[in-house]
Amino acid sequence: MRSRSIIDDPVWLGFLTFTPTLLIQLFHESEHVMQMLEKYVWHWRTFPGLLGQWFDFEWIHFLYNGALWVALLATWIIYRNNPRIWRPSALAASALSFVVIFQGYHWFEHWTRMVQYYLGNPKPPGILGQVISVLELHFLFGTIVTIAMLLAYGGFQPWRHLSLPIFMPARLGEEQAESATQ
């Protein structure tokens, strides 16, 4: 029996790209929710979130949002090259396309903030941060990204298309019969 690697199986590759990306973004969004609680419910003077006291550096935001964009772009490419790997859903496909573009802009905001920071602004606003508070802006950005990712993930239901030989003995038997004839 010939075994396939995950890289050769777009169903698994898509699942293993999209699922951890969504889970990490959900945790990241919880950071933004915590900051909103700290500011508007508990009326703290600073809003570090859960991990901000250790990780609130501009370059970390830049790297995180860039990595998120790359992971979403990889998910989109896997899906576009293999549109039948998940449940058909126009809403999910639109949400995934939207979030790739939107997260690209979000990363560009952080790139702009990095430039402003290295040009001497210790609290860089970015582009839209000159119009709206940076804290609220990035809460809004994170919420939009999270909702779009949840719409895409829930619409595609990638977990339903995984074939696990332990749960699908008929499929395993078909693969064994196919390999025996080769």
N, C-alpha and C positions, 0 to 999 in steps of 0.2 A: 504494500500500500504506500503510495506516494504521499508524503505530508507536505502541506502548504505552510509557508511562513506567514506571519501576520501581514507583512508588507505585500505579499501576493494576494491577500484576501481583503478586498476593499470594504466588505461589511465590518470585519473586525478592526481594520485600520481606521475607518470612519468612527466607529464606536469608541475606540481607544484614544482617538484624537478629541472628539467632541465631549465625551463624558467628563474626563478630568478638567477640561477647560471650563465647562459649566460649573462644576463643583468649586473650583478655585474662584471663579467669578462670584458665586453665591457667597463665599466667605468674604471676598473683597467688598461686596455690597453690604454685608453685615458691619464692616468697618464704617462705611458711610452712614448707615442707620445709627450706629452708636454715636458718631459725631453729632448727628442731628439731635439725639437725645441729650447729649452733654450740653449742647448749646441752648436748645429750646425748652427742654423739660427740667433739666437739673441746673441750668443757668451757670455753668462753669465758665471760667475765664479763658481756659484753653480747651481744645477739643481733640485729644490725641487718638480717640477710637480705642480699639482693643490692643493694637500693636504699635500705634503711632509713636509712642515714647521711644521705641527702638528703631523704627523703620520710616519715620517721616523725613525723608531726604528727597530732594527733587530728582536726583538721578535714579532712585529706586522706583519712583512713580513713572519716570520715563522708561525704564527697563521693563517694568511690569506691563505697562500699557502697550509697549512694542511687542512683547512676547504674547500678550493676549491677541493682538492684531494678527501676528504670524500664525498662531494656533487657529484662529477663526478663518483666516485665509486658507490654511491647509485643509480645514474641514470643508470649506466651500469648494476647493479644487477637487478633493476626493469625491464629493457629491456630484459636482458638475461632470466629472469624467465617468461617473458610475451612477446615473440618476435612478436606477432601479434598486439600489442597495437598501433603501428605506421606504417606508410607506409613502405613497404619492400624496403630496399636500402642497397646493399652490401657496397657501398662507405660510407654511414652513419654509418653502423655497424663497419666498419674498422676504421673510424675516431674516433668513440667513444672509441673503444678498445685502439687505439693508444694514445688518449689524457689521458686516465686513467693511462697508463704506463708512458707516458712522464711527466705528472704532478706529478706522484709519484717520479720521478727522480728530478724534479724541487724542490719539497718539501725537498728531501734529501739534495740538495744543500743548502737550507736554514737551515736545521738541522746542517750541517757541519759548516756553517757560525756562527750559535749560539754557537757551541762548541768553535770555534776559538775566538769568541768575549769574551766568559767567561773565556778563557785561557789567555786573556790579549791583544788581537789584536783589537784595536778600529775601524779599517776598514777591517773586515775579507773578504777575497776573495772567500771563498768556494773552490771548486775543480777546475772547469773550469775557475773561475775568476782569477786563477794564470796564465792563458794563454791569456785570452781576458779581456778587461775592464769590470768590474762588471755592469756598467750602460748599455753598449751595449749588454752584455750577457743576462741580464734580460729583456731588450727590445726584444731581439730575442726569448727568452723563452716565454714571454707573447704573442708575435705575433704568434708563432707556436701553442700555446694552444688556442688562440682566433680563428685562422683559422680552426683548427681541430674541435672546438666546433661549429662554424658556418656551416661547412660541415655536421656534424652530425645532427644538428638541422634542417638545410634546407633540408637535405635528408629525414629525418624521418617525418617532418612536423607534429609535435605532436598536434598542434592547430586544425588540420583538423579532428581529431578523438574524439574530446570532444562531448559528447552528452548532450545537454542542453534541458530539457523538454520544455522550453518556445519556442524553435525553432524546436522541433521535436515532435509535438503532437501525431503522429502515434506511436512512440516508447513509449510515456507515456501511451497511450491507451493499448498497448500490456502488459506493466508492470501491469496496473490496472486489466486487464483481467486475467493475470497470478496469481495475488494475490487473486483474487476472487475465483479461482478454488482450492486454497490451503486450 
